[in-house]
């Protein structure tokens, strides 16, 4: 993330995860969590659907330079997930 330390986790040469501090966009009082990303075609559409289905957006759809666009949300049962559209997929 631009301006923030980000540690990449690898399995061999393959990037499989990362660790960073809690983003400032996350509401105060939110407990730390492991963030799971689901690859989608349209992060903005996912955010709209989440709200329509009673979920809560924790991080609005946001561009990650040279990576893609993502949003983080909480479903009505309290589970936290992120949806991401990778830049290289959008360019294909």
Buried (B, 14 or more C-beta within 10 A) or exposed (E): EEEEEEEEEEEEEEEEEEEEEEBEEBEEEEEEBEBEBEEBEBBBBBBEEBEEEEBBBBBEBBEEEEEBBBBBBBEEEEEBBBBBBBBEEEEE
